[in-house]
């Protein structure tokens, strides 16, 4: 697993370097770019609609099956507005449906998804109010046979109010939020760009002029670009304003009126900012500017309709004067580039129809409105009759140019490209949604590869850490590699062995340190077990619990045994006959409290003399010599104090004399350790041993002198504590007693 993790890490690092490595220009391979779509030139109808003037409209298909409606472009709106049949419910106009641009009956559309009744929202600052039934439906550009794109799930409003007499086609790309900002509905312009139907979120628009030519000059609308044949280019570029409700804002430095040499006046007392909005027809100016227009043109303000109505005599006079109104636009109040947009009087010569502004009869009017404050300063469709507007939403800029009037058949469509760095300024001008940004494909790939590299490195480090920890634990417990009892192919290998601390030995018997160092250690021979399966461990080290609790475990033959302090659990050093390993003599441990002198100095000296005089350290259990008596008596005594451990697998059969060992951990003070004293017991002399159940006693510790219970008791005999002397009536074989 570790090598595999390291391999994956290396591969991920190489991939990351390949992705981020600098390339020379000669060898760099550019990705194949998708085909850039062409702009959409949305041709208008030949209809001139509206009750507030004559405006060139556009046809949309809405719903399934398609229902066709005529609408006007709106630079302020992002939705599709249509008129429903209720819009003519109380009208006295016999041709109301045609005047309102035809109906959209959402009840007849099988693809309509109703979303409830909502306010129309825009133009409330100008006194326009109303609501509509909102929903989602399919919307296509153009009429029958025009073959424009059709997009499903578009936000559609079906209205019936009179403030907006015709439907609108929103050109703003900002989304619509009905309930919250987390689930916006994209605009038509946004979906066109997302589906790669236009090169960018931009448009070029001029409202058209009915007064130009015999039949009028139609409007021009290009989505994703502009028609260069419809305007005079200039070097002035405006930046979209920070208020997304009024972002297409220009600075008006002056409004000059000229005509036949008799009129020459500036209508503005100071420069001002105004919002270009094709949703409304009029031009909204400050009151003092309106008063100057009144004085210059002889206009009369009608308090009832709040319109400047023009009678026949005034109309004739103005036609004779034929004044021109020039709007000088700039980025600031002064300095820098500026552009002049000239409007003839014909562009202000409009006709209103009832029920506009409460009119009961058709009347001419001058499209000038009094603004109450600067939030109402607006340049409406009247201004766009002679001005060509280009807005680049993604680049956050726009331009205004003077219209020209070429042959209707001439077009020069230019695509507007999005920012080269992939940014989209239109996302930051959307108050209805939080700003967002997108990552390029290369950035996403780099992030993913980096994450894979980090995870792989962490996994590799974790594996290495676990291996090192396991190696350290194995070295401490002596479990690393093979057992010392196993034959090794390499004789030069040194096996780790737990040793007692090399401290200054204690001269207890008058011998000097040199004698102790040279003489043979009798305990090494006593610890020899040819068939032993345990290895020595260092007290307190891993694998050698020092808590004093006995731990059950399974032996190699499947029997349960108990191990604990004083119980051999590792192979003895003497078992390894390939090479002798010498220990430094350790300090004799001090006598622990509450120990019983089971084996005294005299017995230890006797045992040492036998060993030194050549007596076999492991005599036959049946020899009946004094050592058997000594070890047997010592082991019986120690077993009564609960300090020895008897393995469970030896409780069923005691015939194996080498594996039946009583060891005491309480004889640390004696020169001869309990592990050195072997007490063979014959099964023929005693009955089978039965383990005593100690569920109610808890763990047995050899350091608890007050414990007097047997680990094992003779079958049929009560588990009574015994004294150091043999109990009366004992059935022990005489060969085991001395």
C-alpha positions in Angstrom: 0.0 0.0 0.0 2.8 2.4 0.8 4.6 1.8 -2.5 1.3 2.2 -4.4 0.6 5.5 -2.6 4.1 6.8 -3.4 3.7 5.8 -7.0 0.4 7.7 -7.2 2.0 10.7 -5.6 4.8 10.7 -8.1 2.4 10.5 -11.0 0.3 13.3 -9.6 3.3 15.5 -9.1 4.5 14.9 -12.7 1.0 15.7 -14.0 1.0 18.9 -12.0 4.4 19.9 -13.3 3.3 19.2 -16.8 0.2 21.3 -16.5 1.9 24.3 -14.9 5.3 24.0 -16.7 6.1 27.0 -18.9 6.1 26.3 -22.6 8.0 28.0 -25.4 6.0 29.8 -28.0 7.2 27.6 -30.7 6.2 24.4 -29.1 3.0 25.5 -27.4 -0.2 23.8 -28.6 -3.2 26.0 -28.5 -6.5 24.2 -27.6 -9.0 23.9 -30.3 -11.5 26.7 -29.8 -15.1 26.1 -30.3 -16.7 27.9 -33.3 -17.5 31.5 -32.3 -21.2 32.1 -33.0 -22.3 35.0 -35.2 -24.4 37.9 -33.8 -28.2 37.7 -34.2 -29.7 40.5 -36.3 -33.2 40.6 -35.0 -35.3 42.2 -37.8 -38.3 44.2 -36.7 -41.8 44.2 -38.1 -43.1 46.8 -40.4 -45.7 47.8 -37.7 -45.6 51.1 -35.8 -47.3 50.4 -32.5 -48.1 52.3 -29.3 -50.5 54.8 -27.7 -47.7 57.2 -26.7 -46.1 57.5 -30.2 -45.3 55.4 -33.2 -42.7 52.8 -32.4 -41.3 50.0 -34.5 -42.0 46.7 -32.8 -40.6 43.2 -32.9 -42.4 39.8 -33.0 -41.9 37.0 -30.5 -43.4 33.5 -30.4 -44.4 32.4 -26.9 -45.8 29.1 -25.6 -46.7 25.7 -27.0 -48.2 25.9 -29.6 -46.7 29.3 -30.5 -48.7 32.4 -29.9 -47.2 35.5 -31.6 -47.0 38.9 -29.9 -45.4 42.3 -30.8 -43.1 43.9 -28.2 -40.7 46.8 -27.8 -37.0 46.3 -26.7 -36.3 47.4 -23.1 -32.8 48.3 -22.0 -33.9 48.2 -18.3 -35.8 44.9 -18.2 -34.5 41.4 -18.3 -37.8 39.5 -18.8 -40.4 38.9 -21.5 -43.6 40.8 -21.0 -46.8 40.0 -22.9 -50.4 41.2 -22.8 -53.0 38.7 -21.8 -56.7 38.9 -22.8 -57.7 40.6 -19.6 -55.8 43.7 -20.9 -58.8 44.5 -23.1 -61.5 43.4 -20.7 -63.0 46.9 -20.1 -61.7 48.6 -23.2 -64.0 50.4 -25.6 -61.5 50.0 -28.4 -62.8 47.5 -30.9 -59.3 46.8 -32.1 -57.7 46.7 -28.6 -55.9 43.4 -29.2 -54.1 44.7 -32.2 -53.3 48.0 -30.6 -51.8 46.1 -27.7 -49.6 43.9 -29.9 -51.8 40.7 -29.7 -52.5 38.5 -26.8 -50.7 35.7 -25.0 -53.2 33.3 -23.3 -51.0 31.2 -21.0 -54.0 29.0 -20.3 -53.7 27.7 -23.9 -50.0 26.9 -23.6 -49.2 23.3 -22.7 -45.6 24.3 -21.7 -46.6 27.1 -19.3 -45.4 26.7 -15.7 -47.2 29.2 -13.5 -45.3 31.1 -10.8 -47.9 33.3 -9.4 -48.8 37.0 -9.4 -45.9 39.5 -9.0 -45.2 43.2 -9.4 -43.6 44.4 -12.6 -41.1 46.4 -10.5 -39.2 48.5 -13.0 -40.0 52.2 -13.7 -41.7 52.7 -10.3 -39.5 55.8 -9.9 -41.3 57.3 -12.9 -44.8 56.5 -11.6 -45.4 53.3 -13.5 -47.1 50.6 -11.5 -48.6 47.2 -12.2 -48.4 43.5 -11.8 -48.6 40.4 -13.9 -49.0 36.6 -13.9 -45.5 35.2 -14.0 -44.4 31.8 -15.3 -41.9 29.9 -17.4 -42.5 29.1 -21.1 -40.8 28.8 -24.4 -39.9 32.0 -26.2 -38.6 32.3 -29.8 -37.4 35.3 -31.8 -39.3 36.4 -34.9 -42.6 35.5 -36.5 -43.7 32.6 -38.7 -40.9 31.5 -41.0 -38.2 33.8 -39.6 -36.4 30.9 -38.0 -35.0 32.7 -34.9 -33.7 30.7 -31.9 -36.3 29.4 -29.5 -35.4 28.9 -25.8 -37.5 27.0 -23.2 -38.1 27.9 -19.6 -37.9 31.6 -20.1 -39.4 34.1 -17.5 -42.6 35.4 -19.0 -45.0 37.9 -17.6 -48.6 38.2 -18.8 -49.9 41.7 -17.8 -53.2 43.5 -18.2 -52.3 47.0 -16.9 -52.4 50.1 -19.1 -49.2 51.8 -17.9 -47.3 49.3 -20.1 -49.6 49.1 -23.1 -47.3 46.9 -25.2 -45.1 44.0 -24.1 -41.4 44.3 -23.9 -38.3 42.2 -24.8 -35.7 42.6 -22.0 -32.1 43.2 -23.2 -30.6 43.2 -19.7 -28.7 39.9 -18.8 -29.3 40.1 -15.1 -31.5 37.2 -13.7 -34.8 37.4 -11.9 -35.2 36.4 -8.3 -38.7 35.6 -7.2 -38.1 34.5 -3.6 -34.4 34.7 -2.7 -31.0 35.2 -4.2 -30.1 31.6 -4.1 -32.3 30.4 -7.0 -32.3 33.0 -9.8 -34.0 32.6 -13.1 -31.6 33.4 -16.0 -32.6 36.1 -18.6 -33.1 35.5 -22.3 -29.8 37.3 -23.0 -28.0 35.1 -20.5 -29.3 31.9 -22.0 -28.4 32.9 -25.5 -24.8 33.4 -24.4 -24.8 30.2 -22.3 -26.0 28.1 -25.2 -23.4 29.7 -27.5 -26.0 31.3 -29.7 -24.3 34.8 -29.5 -20.6 35.7 -29.1 -21.2 37.9 -26.0 -23.8 39.5 -23.8 -24.1 42.7 -25.8 -26.5 44.5 -28.2 -26.7 47.4 -30.6 -30.1 49.2 -30.8 -31.8 52.1 -32.5 -35.5 52.7 -32.1 -36.1 53.6 -35.7 -37.8 56.8 -37.0 -41.2 56.8 -38.7 -40.7 60.3 -39.9 -37.7 59.3 -42.0 -38.5 58.6 -45.6 -41.8 57.8 -47.1 -42.5 54.7 -44.9 -40.1 55.4 -42.1 -36.7 53.9 -41.1 -37.1 50.6 -39.2 -35.5 49.9 -35.9 -32.2 48.0 -35.7 -31.5 45.4 -33.0 -28.4 43.2 -33.0 -27.8 40.7 -30.2 -24.1 39.9 -29.6 -22.9 42.7 -31.8 -23.9 45.9 -33.6 -24.7 47.2 -37.1 -21.9 49.5 -38.1 -23.9 50.8 -41.0 -26.4 52.6 -38.7 -24.2 55.1 -36.8 -21.3 57.4 -37.0 -18.4 56.1 -34.9 -16.8 58.2 -32.2 -14.1 57.8 -29.6 -16.3 58.2 -26.5 -16.9 55.2 -24.3 -19.0 55.2 -21.1 -18.7 52.9 -18.1 -21.8 51.3 -16.8 -22.9 52.8 -13.5 -22.7 51.0 -10.1 -26.5 51.1 -9.7 -27.9 48.2 -11.7 -31.3 49.7 -11.8 -29.8 52.8 -13.5 -26.5 51.6 -15.1 -26.6 53.1 -18.6 -26.0 56.7 -17.4 -24.5 59.5 -19.5 -23.5 63.0 -18.7 -25.5 65.7 -20.5 -23.3 68.8 -20.6 -25.7 70.9 -22.6 -29.0 70.8 -24.6 -28.9 73.5 -27.3 -31.8 74.4 -29.5 -31.3 76.0 -32.9 -33.6 76.8 -35.8 -33.7 79.2 -38.7 -31.4 81.6 -36.8 -34.2 82.7 -34.5 -33.7 80.2 -31.7 -30.3 79.6 -30.0 -30.4 78.7 -26.3 -29.1 76.2 -23.8 -31.9 74.4 -22.0 -29.7 73.3 -19.1 -28.5 75.6 -16.3 -25.8 73.0 -15.3 -24.6 69.6 -16.5 -26.6 66.6 -15.4 -26.6 62.8 -15.6 -29.4 60.9 -17.3 -30.4 57.3 -17.7 -31.0 55.9 -21.2 -34.1 53.7 -21.0 -36.0 52.5 -24.1 -38.9 51.2 -21.9 -40.4 54.6 -21.7 -41.1 57.1 -24.6 -40.4 60.5 -23.1 -37.4 62.6 -22.0 -37.4 63.5 -18.3 -35.5 66.7 -17.4 -35.3 69.0 -14.4 -38.1 71.5 -13.9 -35.9 74.5 -14.8 -35.0 72.9 -18.1 -38.7 72.1 -18.8 -39.5 75.8 -18.1 -36.9 76.9 -20.7 -38.4 74.5 -23.2 -41.8 76.0 -22.5 -40.5 79.5 -23.1 -38.6 78.6 -26.2 -41.2 76.5 -28.0 -44.4 78.0 -26.5 -45.4 74.8 -24.8 -48.3 74.5 -22.4 -48.2 72.0 -19.5 -51.5 70.1 -19.0 -52.0 69.5 -15.3 -54.6 66.7 -15.9 -52.5 64.5 -18.1 -49.1 66.0 -17.1 -48.3 66.2 -20.8 -47.2 69.1 -23.0 -50.1 69.0 -25.4 -49.6 70.7 -28.8 -52.5 72.2 -30.6 -52.7 72.7 -34.4 -51.5 76.3 -34.4 -48.5 75.6 -32.3 -47.8 72.5 -34.4 -47.8 74.6 -37.6 -45.5 77.2 -36.0 -43.0 74.6 -34.9 -43.0 73.0 -38.3 -42.1 76.3 -39.8 -39.3 76.9 -37.3 -38.0 73.3 -37.7 -35.7 73.6 -34.6 -33.0 71.1 -33.8 -32.2 69.9 -30.3 -28.6 68.9 -29.8 -27.6 66.8 -26.7 -23.9 67.1 -25.9 -22.8 64.0 -24.0 -19.6 63.4 -22.1 -18.2 61.3 -19.3 -18.0 64.2 -16.9 -19.5 67.7 -16.7 -16.6 69.1 -18.7 -13.3 68.1 -20.4 -12.5 65.0 -22.3 -14.2 63.7 -25.4 -17.8 64.6 -26.1 -20.4 63.5 -28.7 -23.4 65.5 -30.1 -26.7 63.7 -30.7 -28.9 66.0 -32.9 -32.7 65.4 -32.8 -34.9 67.3 -35.3 -38.3 68.6 -34.3 -39.9 65.7 -36.1 -38.6 63.3 -33.5 -40.6 65.3 -30.8 -43.7 65.5 -33.0 -45.7 62.6 -31.4 -49.3 61.6 -31.2 -50.9 60.0 -28.1 -54.0 57.9 -28.1 -56.5 57.1 -25.3 -56.3 55.8 -22.7 -52.7 57.1 -22.4 -52.4 59.4 -19.3 -56.2 59.6 -19.2 -56.7 61.0 -22.6 -60.1 60.7 -24.2 -59.1 61.8 -27.6 -56.2 61.6 -29.9 -53.8 64.5 -29.4 -50.3 65.7 -30.4 -47.9 66.1 -27.6 -44.3 67.1 -27.0 -42.5 64.1 -25.3 -41.0 66.1 -22.4 -41.7 65.2 -18.8 -41.0 67.1 -15.6 -38.7 65.2 -13.3 -39.2 65.6 -9.5 -35.6 64.6 -8.7 -32.4 63.3 -10.2 -33.6 59.6 -10.0 -36.1 60.5 -12.8 -33.7 62.0 -15.3 -34.2 59.8 -18.3 -33.6 59.7 -22.0 -36.4 57.4 -23.5 -37.3 56.1 -26.9 -37.6 59.6 -28.3 -33.9 60.1 -27.8 -33.1 56.7 -29.4 -34.8 57.6 -32.6 -31.6 59.5 -33.6 -29.1 57.8 -31.3 -27.5 54.3 -31.7 -26.8 52.6 -28.4 -24.2 49.8 -28.0 -24.0 48.1 -24.6 -21.3 45.5 -23.7 -22.5 44.0 -20.4 -19.5 41.7 -19.9 -17.1 44.5 -20.6 -19.1 47.0 -18.5 -19.1 49.8 -21.0 -21.4 51.3 -23.6 -21.3 54.0 -26.3 -23.8 56.4 -27.9 -23.5 57.5 -31.5 -25.4 59.6 -34.0 -27.6 57.6 -36.3 -27.2 57.6 -40.1 -29.9 56.6 -42.6 -28.5 54.3 -45.3 -30.4 52.1 -47.7 -32.6 49.7 -45.7 -30.9 46.8 -47.3 -27.4 47.7 -46.1 -26.1 46.0 -43.0 -22.6 45.7 -41.5 -22.9 43.4 -38.5 -19.9 43.3 -36.2 -19.5 40.8 -33.4 -18.6 42.0 -29.9 -16.2 39.6 -28.3 -16.2 38.9 -24.6 -13.3 39.7 -22.3 -10.2 37.7 -23.1 -9.5 36.9 -19.4 -12.9 35.2 -19.1 -14.3 37.9 -16.7 -17.9 38.9 -16.8 -18.7 42.4 -15.5 -22.4 41.8 -15.9 -22.3 39.4 -12.9 -21.2 42.3 -10.7 -23.9 44.7 -11.9 -26.7 42.3 -10.8 -28.2 43.5 -7.5 -30.5 40.5 -7.5 -27.7 38.0 -7.2 -24.5 37.8 -5.4 -21.2 38.4 -7.4 -19.7 35.2 -8.7 -16.8 34.2 -10.8 -15.9 31.1 -12.7 -12.7 29.2 -13.0 -11.1 28.2 -16.2 -10.7 24.6 -17.2 -6.9 24.7 -16.6 -7.4 26.2 -13.1 -9.9 23.4 -12.2 -7.6 20.7 -13.5 -4.7 22.2 -11.5 -6.8 22.3 -8.3 -7.9 18.7 -8.7 -4.3 17.5 -9.4 -3.0 19.5 -6.5 -5.6 18.0 -4.2 -4.7 14.5 -5.4 -1.0 15.2 -4.7 -1.6 16.4 -1.2 -3.8 13.5 -0.3 -1.3 11.0 -1.8 1.6 12.6 0.1 -0.4 12.5 3.4 -1.2 8.8 2.8 2.4 8.0 2.0 3.6 9.7 5.2 1.0 7.9 7.2 2.1 4.5 5.9 5.7 5.3 6.5 4.9 6.5 10.0 3.0 3.3 10.8 5.9 1.2 9.4 8.4 3.0 11.5 6.3 2.7 14.6 5.7 -1.0 14.0 9.5 -1.5 13.5 10.3 0.3 16.8 7.7 -1.8 18.6 9.1 -5.0 17.2 12.6 -4.0 18.2 11.5 -3.4 21.8 9.4 -6.6 22.1 11.9 -8.8 20.3 9.3 -9.7 17.7 11.3 -8.2 14.8 12.5 -10.9 12.3 12.6 -14.6 13.3 12.8 -16.0 16.9 16.2 -16.6 18.3 15.2 -20.3 18.4 14.8 -20.3 14.6 17.7 -21.2 12.4 18.9 -18.2 10.5 20.5 -18.4 7.1 22.9 -15.6 8.0 25.2 -16.5 11.0 26.3 -12.9 11.3 22.9 -11.7 12.3 22.7 -10.5 15.9 19.3 -10.9 17.5 18.1 -8.3 20.0 17.8 -9.4 23.5 16.3 -7.7 26.5 18.9 -7.3 29.2 18.8 -6.1 32.7 20.5 -2.7 33.3 24.2 -3.0 33.5 24.7 -1.6 37.0 27.5 -2.2 39.5 27.1 -5.7 41.0 26.8 -6.2 44.7 29.4 -8.3 46.4 27.2 -10.1 48.8 29.4 -13.2 49.5 32.9 -11.8 49.8 33.7 -12.3 46.2 35.2 -9.5 44.2 33.9 -8.3 40.9 36.4 -10.2 38.9 35.3 -13.5 40.3 31.7 -12.7 39.6 32.6 -11.8 36.0 34.5 -15.1 35.4 32.4 -17.7 37.1 29.5 -19.4 35.4 26.0 -18.2 36.0 24.0 -21.1 37.5 20.7 -19.5 36.7 21.3 -19.7 32.9 21.5 -23.4 33.2 18.5 -23.6 35.5 16.4 -21.6 33.0 17.2 -24.0 30.2 14.0 -25.5 28.7 14.6 -27.6 25.6 10.9 -27.5 24.6 10.1 -24.0 25.9 8.2 -21.6 23.6 8.7 -18.4 25.4 11.2 -15.5 25.2 12.4 -13.2 27.8 11.0 -9.7 28.0 12.0 -6.6 29.8 9.7 -5.6 32.6 7.7 -2.6 31.6 8.4 -2.9 28.0 5.8 -3.7 25.3 4.8 -7.3 25.5 5.6 -7.6 29.2 2.8 -6.2 31.3 3.8 -4.9 34.6 0.4 -4.5 36.1 0.4 -7.8 38.0 -2.7 -9.1 36.2 -2.8 -12.5 34.7 -3.8 -12.5 31.0 -5.5 -15.6 29.4 -4.2 -16.6 26.0 -4.2 -19.6 23.7 -1.1 -21.8 23.5 0.1 -23.5 20.4 -1.9 -26.6 21.1 -5.1 -24.6 21.4 -5.4 -24.7 25.2 -6.0 -21.7 27.4 -3.2 -20.6 29.6 -2.5 -17.8 32.0 0.4 -15.4 31.7 1.5 -12.6 33.9 4.3 -11.3 36.1 6.7 -14.1 36.8 5.4 -16.3 33.9 7.9 -16.9 31.1 6.4 -15.6 27.9 9.5 -15.5 25.5 12.1 -18.1 24.5 15.0 -18.4 26.9 18.4 -17.3 25.8 19.9 -20.7 26.6 17.7 -22.2 23.9 19.8 -20.6 21.3 22.7 -23.0 21.1 24.2 -21.5 17.9 26.0 -18.8 19.9 26.6 -18.1 23.5 25.4 -14.8 24.7 26.9 -13.5 28.0 25.1 -11.2 30.4 26.6 -8.7 32.7 25.8 -9.7 36.2 22.9 -7.7 37.5 22.4 -6.3 40.9 20.4 -8.6 43.1 16.9 -7.3 43.6 15.9 -6.2 47.0 13.5 -8.2 49.1 9.9 -7.1 48.7 7.6 -6.6 51.5 5.4 -9.3 52.9 7.6 -12.0 51.3 7.9 -15.4 53.0 11.4 -16.8 53.2 10.4 -19.9 51.2 14.0 -20.5 50.1 16.6 -19.2 52.5 20.3 -18.5 52.3 21.1 -22.0 53.5 19.1 -23.7 50.8 20.5 -21.4 48.1 24.1 -22.2 49.3 23.3 -25.9 49.2 22.0 -25.7 45.7 25.0 -23.6 44.6 27.4 -26.3 46.1 25.7 -29.0 44.2 26.0 -27.2 41.0 29.7 -26.3 41.6 30.5 -29.9 42.5 29.2 -31.1 39.2 25.7 -32.2 40.3 23.2 -32.3 37.4 21.2 -29.0 37.6 18.1 -30.9 36.2 18.0 -34.2 38.0 15.3 -36.8 37.3 12.1 -36.1 39.0 12.1 -39.7 40.4 15.7 -39.6 41.7 14.4 -38.7 45.2 17.5 -36.6 46.0 17.6 -33.7 48.3 17.1 -31.1 45.5 13.7 -32.6 44.7 12.7 -32.3 48.3 13.9 -28.7 48.4 12.3 -27.6 45.2 9.1 -29.5 46.0 8.8 -28.1 49.4 9.6 -24.6 48.1 7.1 -24.8 45.3 4.4 -26.2 47.6 5.0 -23.3 50.0 5.0 -20.7 47.2 1.8 -22.2 45.7 0.0 -21.7 49.1 0.9 -18.0 49.0 -0.7 -17.5 45.6 2.4 -16.2 44.1 3.1 -18.9 41.4 1.4 -19.2 38.1 0.3 -22.6 36.7 -0.6 -22.8 33.0 -4.0 -23.9 32.1 -2.8 -26.3 29.4 -0.8 -28.1 32.2 -3.9 -28.4 34.5 -5.4 -31.2 32.4 -2.2 -33.4 32.4 0.8 -33.0 34.7 2.8 -35.8 33.1 4.9 -33.4 31.2 7.4 -32.6 33.9 9.3 -30.0 31.9 6.2 -27.8 31.3 4.8 -27.9 34.9 6.5 -24.9 36.6 5.8 -22.9 39.6 7.4 -19.5 39.6 7.1 -16.8 42.2 7.5 -13.2 41.6 7.8 -12.5 45.3 11.2 -14.1 45.7 13.1 -11.2 44.2 15.1 -10.8 47.3 16.6 -14.2 47.2 19.7 -15.0 45.2 17.9 -17.9 43.8 14.8 -16.8 41.9 11.6 -18.9 41.9 12.1 -19.5 38.2 15.2 -21.5 39.1 13.4 -24.0 41.3 11.5 -26.7 39.4 9.0 -28.7 41.2 7.9 -31.7 39.2 4.6 -33.2 40.3 3.5 -36.6 39.3 0.0 -37.2 38.3 0.0 -40.6 39.8 0.6 -39.1 43.3 -2.2 -36.6 43.1 -5.5 -36.4 41.4 -6.3 -34.2 38.4 -6.2 -30.5 39.2 -9.4 -28.5 38.8 -9.3 -24.8 38.1 -10.9 -22.7 40.8 -13.4 -20.2 39.5 -12.4 -16.7 40.7 -15.1 -14.7 39.1 -15.9 -13.0 42.4 -12.3 -12.5 43.4 -11.0 -10.3 40.5 -7.4 -10.4 39.1 -4.8 -12.2 41.1 -1.7 -10.3 41.8 1.4 -12.0 43.3 2.0 -8.8 45.2 -1.1 -9.3 47.3 0.0 -11.3 50.4 -3.5 -11.3 51.9 -4.8 -13.5 49.1 -5.0 -17.0 50.4 -7.0 -18.8 47.7 -5.6 -21.5 45.5 -5.3 -21.0 41.8 -6.0 -24.8 41.5 -7.2 -27.2 44.1 -7.1 -31.0 44.3 -10.2 -32.7 43.1 -12.4 -33.5 46.0 -10.4 -31.4 48.5 -11.6 -28.0 49.8 -9.7 -25.0 48.6 -8.1 -24.1 51.9 -5.0 -22.1 52.5 -2.0 -24.1 53.6 0.8 -23.3 55.9 4.5 -23.5 55.1 4.5 -27.0 56.5 2.7 -29.9 54.9 -0.9 -30.4 56.0 -1.7 -33.4 58.1 -3.0 -36.4 56.2 -1.5 -35.2 52.9 -1.5 -37.9 50.2 1.7 -36.5 48.7 4.1 -39.2 47.6 6.9 -39.8 50.0 9.3 -39.4 47.2 8.2 -35.8 46.9 8.5 -35.1 50.6 11.7 -34.9 52.6 
